[in-house]
Amino acid sequence: MTSTLLLHLLACTGPGDPELDTSSTAADPSRPWRRELPPLSTEATAPRGYTWQRAIVHLHSSWSHDACDGEPLDEAGQPRRDCLEDLRRGLCEAGIEHAFLSDHPAHFATAEWGEEALLADSSSTLLPSPTDARVLSYACSTAHTMRWYPGVEDELMPVGLDRHVDGDAAQRDQTYNRYDGEALEAFTAAGAVRLLAHTESRDLAELQALVAQGLQGVEFYNLHASFDPGIRSEHLGLDPVSWLSDLGLFMEEGSTAEPDLFVLSVLQRQEVSEQAWDALNASAPGSTVVFATAGTDAHQNVLPTLMSDGERVDSYRRMLRWFSQHLWVDGDAESQGVDAAEQALAAGRFHVVFEILGTPVGFDLHLRASDGAVYEMGSAVPASALPATLVVGCPSLAPDSPRGERDPEVLVSVLRDGIEVAQGCGEHTVSVSGTWRVEVDMIPWHIAPFLGDDAETAERWMRAYPWITSNPIRVLSP
């Protein structure tokens, strides 16, 4: 984010007080706020033999030049271990099971592959894949295993690299900075899932050309874009700083509002990016299905000011708590290999959850063909499968999700080629081709007790927010 934004923040809110009593930040709800989340695989059961696992996509470590308040390296030119420990702790506390890093290439391209590039230390384990060690595994104190995978973000965003692209450090840096088909070929050869960040600022014709050359997925939501005044104004068509007036509720001395909830001030669908995503699927060649992710884009570099819970505004833990990808990983945990999560990501077999509103259970989306065949999210379906049935399972809050006495309102929309054609859960007849997906919005009455002691103030926040976005199922034309 820009320095102008930081000045606005400081002027409007002032610093938090780390000495405040944070033992209670809500008006005695029946289930307290959870700063930490358990791993998804232990909290919710997925249908059809899959395991749900929580993943972050688009995340920066100490290899990114602008991470860690702009000082990611130590005096020896190596990634700062204190900042890496913040990242590791944040991932564990947010219940993340898979973190797909996306570091800027300036430093990352110079790192030798292996323990250096993967940021290994004595508390981690390098896991072998069919090619070489490339996944780092940590045992979290929260009793689950967290893995992170190397990747890069510049003009394109290859994640889950098996190795560096070819060449020396300078040549690698050049390749990682490219925005063309040759770069996509290099990323494919290096085993990456080929993504693109910041869809809101891209030319549609260029995106369509990239999809034809092997781009697999784009972002339909980016957190940086939600906060950045320039991006909001120029690319999202939103007021650049209107959300700043909402921050006082969460940063004023004596506030009882849960600080994690300040993201509600910018939580809304980024229609420009969603429209581009739908257009890409409408024009995708052959049986291509373009999936979409939500980009956390955390660097821990925006504002070290403390909020009322004694934690900095932009801590890794806080940002990673806000939303994630819920991967549909094939098989149970014991049978899954090191590549299982990456395979689910590459297949588009996941839905995105804005988990600041609560963890969902019971959500489902699949298409049942006329011959009984089942097609999951990310699938291309032949026209011969029609007529078919789109099955939407209704989500509800996981039993331990933070909540007060009043239930939320859940709004389910079925979209074909980006246009709502039906509402509600259950079975929907599909008789024509097109790209089908589901959006679930929520009016979160259940979290009103966490928005301070003033009921009237809390009610001002009761509007529809995005909760779940599925990936598409594309029914091909005859």
N, C-alpha and C positions, 0 to 999 in steps of 0.2 A: 504493500500500500504506500501511498505517497506521503511525503512529509507534511503536505497541506492537510491531509486527513488527520494526521496525528495532532497538529496544532488545533484543529477543530475539536478533536476529542478532549484534549486537555483543557481547552477553554470552556467546554460545555459541562464537564463532569468533575474534573479535579481527581486527585489520586484517592484510592481506597485506603482504608486503615487496617494494617495487618493485625492490630491488636483487638479487633472487634470480636465479640463472642459469637461464634458461628455454630453453636450446638443445635440451634433450631432456626430454620429459615422459612418455615411455613406455619400456617395456623392449624396445627395438630391434625394433619391428614391421616387417613387410616393406614396409608403406606408411605413411609418417608422417602424423601428424595435420595436417589442413588448417584453419588459421584462416580462410583465404579459400576461396571456392568459385568455380569458373569459371561463366560464364553457362550455364544449363541447355541453351539452344539449341545450344551447341557441344559438350555432353557426351553427350547422349542423342538418339536419333532416334525420333520418334513415328510411329505407323502411319497409313495412309490419307491421306497428304498433309498432315497437321497438323505444326505445329512446337510443341514443348514450350517454354514460357517460364515463368520463376520469378516469382511475384508475392507481395507482402505485402499483406494486408488488415487494417485496424485498426492505425493507426500515427500517432503524434502528433509534430508539428513545433513550432517556436517560436511558432506561433499559439495553441497550447493553454496556458491559464493556469497549468497545473500541470506543464508540461514543464521540462526543463533545471534540475532541482533547485529548481523553483518560481520561477525568475527567467528567464522566456523572452524578455523584452523588454529592450532597452537603455535608456539614459537618455532617448533621444528617443522612446521608446514604439514602437520598431520591433523586429522579430524579431532576436534576437542572432545575428550571423553566425558566431560561434565554435561555437555549438550546432548551427546549420544545417550547418556544415562537418562536425561529428561525424556528423550524420545522413547526409549525402551520402556520406562516406567509409565509414560502416557499411554502407549499402546496396550500394555498389560492391564492398566486400570480401566481402560475403555472396553476391555473384553475383545480386543482385536485378535483374530487368529491368523490372519494373513495380511501383510502390509506390502503393497507394491510401490516401492520407492521410485521417485522420478526426479533425480537430481539434475541440476543444471550442469552442462558438460565441461565447463571451464576447468574445474578441479577434478571431476570424476574421470575425464578422459585421460588424465595423466597418471591415474592409479593403476598399478599392476594388478592383473586379474588374480583372484584368489583372496586370501585373508585381508589384504590391504583394501581392494575395491569393495569387498563385501562387509568391511567394518567389523571384522571378527575380533573377539577378545577372549579372555580366559573363561568367561561365563557363558559363552555361546558355543554352538556346535555347527560345523559346516556339513550340510547334507549333500550327498552325491545325487546327481540326476543322471540320465543316460549319457550325458556328455562329460560333465565334470562337476566338481563342487561349486554350487552357485546359490544355494539357499542357506540362510543363517537361521538357526533355531535357538530360541531362548525358553527356559523354564521360568514362567512368571510366578511371583509369590502368590498370585491369585489362583494358583493350582491349575493353570492350563499352559499349553505350549503356544508360543507366538513365533511365527516365521516371517522373515522379510526377504524380499526378492529385489535384485538390482534393476535399475531402469534409469531413463533419462527424460527430461522435459526441456525441449526448446521449441522449434517450429512444429515438430512432431513429438510424440511421446511413446517411445517403445519401452514396454515394461516386461519384467520377467526375462531379462536377457540371460542366455546360456553362456555368453562370453562377450568380450568387446567386439565391435566391428573391426574389420581388418585395418592394418596400417599402424604407424607409430602414433605417439600421443597427438601430434599436430594433425595428422590425417584423420584420426578418430574424432577429434574435436570438430573438424570440418564436416565430416559425415553426420555427426549428431546435430549439427546446426542446419542441415539441409531440409528442404520442403518440396520434395519431388519423388518421382517413381524410383529413381536410383537409390535414394535413401531407404525407401520402403523395401527394396530388394535386399539391401544390406542388413536391415533389421530382421527380415525374414530369415536370412542365412544365419543370423546370430541367435535365432530361436525366440524372438520377442513377440509379444502380443502388441499389435500396431495400433496405437491410439492417437488421438489429437485432443488437446486441451483448449479451453477458451473458444468454444464454437461461436460464441456471440460476436466475435470480431472477424470472422472469416467470410470470404466470398464463396457463395454457394457453388458457382461454376468450378472454382478451384477444388472445393471439397468433392464434388462429383468426379472430377478427374482423378483425385487421389483414391477414392473408393474403387474406381475402375482399375487402379494400379496396386491395390492390396491393402488400403486402409480398412481396418476392421471395426473401429468404434470411435465415437466422439463423446464429448461431455454435453449432457443436457442441463447441467447445473454446475456452477463454479462458485465457490465461496468467496474467493478474492473479488470476483466480479460483483458479487452482492454488496460488498462494502465499499469498493473503490469509487470515489465520486466521478472520476473521468469515465470509467467503463459504464457506470450506471447511466450517466447522461448521454454519452456518445453512442453506446451500443445496445443498451437495454431500454432506453427511452424512459428512464425513471428519474425522479428528483434526486440530484446528486447527494444531498446531505440530510434529507428529511428524517432519516432514521436516527440521527444524532440526538434529537430531542427526546427519544425514548430511553436513552441510556441512564438518565438520572435515577430512574426507578431502581436500577441495579447497582449503582455506584455511590449513591448518597450515603453519608454516614448514618447508621442506625436503620438502614433499609432491611426489611425482612424478606425481600424478593430473592429468589434463588438466582445467583449470578449466572449460572449456566444458561438460563433462559433468555439472556439478552439477545441471542441469535434470532429470536422471534421477530425482532425489529426489522430483519431483512429477509425473513423466510417467506418466499413466494416463488411461484413458478417463473422461470426465465423463458418467456414465450418465444423470443427470437431464436434461442438455441433449440427449443423443442420443435419449432416449425422447420428449421434446417434439418434436424434429424428425420422428421417425417418425410421431407422432400427427398432426402438421400435414399430412403428406402423405396419411395415411389419410383425413383429413376435407377435403382441399383441394377447392375447387369446380371443376367442369368438368375441363379438361385441365391445370390448374395443377400445376407441379412445384416444390416448395420445395427450393432447394439450401442447402448449409451451408458455412461457412468456419471456419477456425481463426484466432482473434484474437491477434496478437502483443502489441498494446496497449502498445508500447514508448513511454516518455516520457523515458528517461534521467533519472529523478528519484527513484530508490529508495534507492541506497546508493553513495556515491562511494568507499567502501573498495576498495582494490586487492587483487586476487587474486594468486596466485603467478606469473602471467604478466605482472604489471605493469599490467594493465588493470582498470578499475573493474568491480565485480560486474555492474552492469546496463548496460554499454555497449551502444550501438545495434548495433555489430558482433556482439557476443556473442548478443544476443537475436534478431537477424535471422538468425543462423546456425542457429537451433534448428529452425524449421519454416517451410513456405511452401505456397502454392497452386501447383500445376503446371498452368498453363493449356494447353488444347489450342487453339492459335491457328490459324485457317484460312489455309492457304497457306504458302509459304516467306517468309523474312524480307524479300526484296526486293519482294514483292507486297503486303505488309501495310500498310494505312493506319494512321493515328493512332488509330483507334477499334477496331482488331482485338482487342486484349487486353481492352478493356472489353466487347466483344461476347461473347467467350468467357466472361468472368465472369458477365455477365447471363444467359447461356444455361445456366449451371450446368455448363459443359463444362470441368471440371477435377477433379483429385483433390488431396487434401491429403497432404503428406509430412512426417513428423517426421524431418527430414534430419540431426538430430544422430546418428541411427543409420546414416546413409549415404544416398547418392543412388541411387535405384532406376532400373534400365533394364529394358525388356521388359514393364512393366505395361500391361495393356489391359483395357478393359471396354466391350463394346457388345452390343447385341441384334440378332440376325439373324432377320428375320421369315420366315414360310413362303414368301413371294414373293421372297425374296432381299434385300429392303430392309434397310438398316443404320440403327440408331438409336443415337446416342451418349448419353453421360451428359447428364442434364438434359432428355431427350426424354420426351414423352407418346406412348404407343404405342396405336393402336386395337386393340380386342379381336379384330378381324378378322385381325390379324397372327398370331394363335395357331393352332397351336402354333409356338413360336419357340425359338431357341437363345441362351442367354446365354453369351457368350464371355469368359472370364477369362484374360488373359495373365499368366504367372508373372513376378513381379519378381525381379531379382537385383541385387547390388551393382554399381554402375558400376566399371569397372576401376581407377580411381584413388581410390576411396573408402578412407579410413583403415581398416586392418585388420591383425590379427595372423594367425597361421597357421591358427586354427580357424575354420570357417565358421559363420555364424549359422543358427539354426533359424527358418524362415519358416512362418507359420501363416495360411492363407487361409480366410476364412469368407464364405459367400454368405448374405445375409439377405433375407428377404421380409417387409415391414412390420415390420422391426426384430427378427425372430426368425430364428435360424440355421436354414437348411433344407438346406444342403450345405456341404461342405468341399473345398478344393483348387482348382487351376487347371483349365483345359480348357473343355469344353463342358457346359452344364447345360440340360436341357430345361425350358422355361417353358410350362406349359399352362393357367395360371390368372392372373387379374388380380392386381395388387398392386404395391407399390413395392419394387424390387430394387436392392440395393447390395452393395458388397464391403468388408470390413475385412481388413487384413493386419497381423498382429502379428508381433513378432520377439523371440526370445531372442538378444541380441547378443554371442555368444561372441567375435566378431571384434574387439570393442573392449576385451576384458578387459585387454590389455597397456597400455591408456591409463588404467587405473584404479589405478595405483600398482604398486609392486614386490612387494607381498604378494599372492600368488595366492589365498590364502584370503579375504582382504578383497575382492578383485575378484570372486570367485565369488558373494559375497553379492548382487551386483547383477545376477546372471544370472537374470532373470525376464522374462515376456512384457510388452513395451511396444507401444503402437500405433506402427505404421510408416506405413501408408497407409490413408486413408479415401476411398472413391470418392463421387462424387455419384450420385444415384439415376436409375434409368430407371423410369418409372411406366407400367405396363400398365393401361389403363382398363377398367372394367367394361363389359359389353355394354349 
